[in-house]
């Protein structure tokens, strides 16, 4: 019996991504942020690593966004993202530029815990699962040794 941490991390990675999608569901009007979530599991030397990926600004859901230090005109992409968000919310898309300017000037507030609470609880489950598997392996080895 060998503990297969890559399998455990893959199973838990899938669960973590699904739980994160549920957690941010009410904060992702278009669904693009939730659908951007994915995971990767790989072995690097002696380490097995689980990485979670999402849109570059996903952590702004939790931490908010600071004002742009040297205020400049909002980029076309930023305004277009706001326009899509307004469209999904049923808002007036003509306000996209004004909202983008306001975000640049004032920043936004986040929702503390929306991502970190889910990640922390899932990391606890991953640790527990892996430790249980190692304990079973250790017990198996002790029993095998005692039987010799």
N, C-alpha and C positions, 0 to 999 in steps of 0.2 A: 504494500500500500504506500503510494507516494502522494503527497499533497500537491495537487495541481492548482497552483495559485492563478495561473493564466485563465483557467476555466472559471474559477471563482470570480476573478476580476471582470471577466466578460459578462457573466450573469449579473453581477452587481452593477456593472456599468450600464447595462440595458435598463435595469430598474431605476438607477439614478437619473438617467436621461428622461425616462417616463415621468418620474416624480417631479423633476424640474419643470417639465412641460406643464404638468398640472398646476404647479406652484405659480407659474407666471401667466397662466391662461388669461386671467382678467386684466393683465397689463400689456398684452400683445394684441393690439387691435387687428392687425392684418394677419397674424399667425406666423409671419416670416421669422420673427425672433425665436419662437418656440420650435419651428421646423428646422432652424439652423443648428439646433443642438444635436451633437453626435459624440461618440466616444471612440477611443482607440486604446487597445491593450497591446503592450509589446514588452519584450525582454531586452534589457540593455545590460549586458554583462551578467552580474548576479542579481540584478534588480528587475522585478516585474512592475510595470508602470501602467496605471490607468490615467488617461488624460481625457478631459471633457472639453469640447470645443463648442463655440457659439459665435454669434455675430460679434464684431469687435467691441461694440458698446454695450454688451449685455449686462455688465456689472453696473452700468448707470441705472438700471432698474432698482438696484439695491442702494447704491451710494449717492445717486443723483449725479448731476453734472455741474461743475463749477462754471461761472461765467468765463467767457473767452477773455484772457488777460489783455490782449491788444485787439480790441473789438475791430473786426473787419466785416465785410459784407458776407452773409451766409452763402455757402457754396450751392451750386445748382443741385447737387445730389442731396444735400441736407434739406433744402426746401422741398425737393421732390419726395423725400421720405416723409416729411411733415404733411405734404399734400395727400399721399397715400394713406397716412394715418387718419387724416380728417375724413377722407372718403370712406374708409372702413367704419369710422364712428358716426357717419352721417352728418358731418359738419360741413361748413362752408369752406370749400377748397381755395377760395380767393384769399383766405386769411393765412395761407401757408407761409408766405414771406414774412408777414408781421409776427407770426408766432416764432419763426426761426430767428428773427432779429431779437425778440424778447428772450429767447433761450440763450442766445449769445450774450446778451446784456446781463441777465439775472441768474442764469443757470436753472437747474430744476432740482426738486427734492426727490429722493429715492424712497423706497419702501424697505426699511431695515429688516433683515432676516429673510427676505423673499427668496434668496438664492442660498445664502450661507446656512440657514437653518436646515434646509433640505440636504445640502451637501454634508453638513456635520452629522446629521442623523444617519445618513447612508454610509458615511465613513465608519461610524460606530458599528453598524451592521457588518460591514466588510471585515473590520478587525475581529469582531466576534466570530464570524464564519471561518476566517482563516485560522484563528486560534483554536477553535473547536476541531478543525481538521488536523492541525499539528498535534493537539492533545490525543486524538484518536490514533494518529501515527505513532506517537511516543508510547502509548499504551500497548499498541500492537507489537511494537519492537520489544517492550519489556516482557510481554507474555511469550513471545517467540524465544527470547533469551532464557527465560525461566524454564521453558519446556526442553531446552537443550541439555 
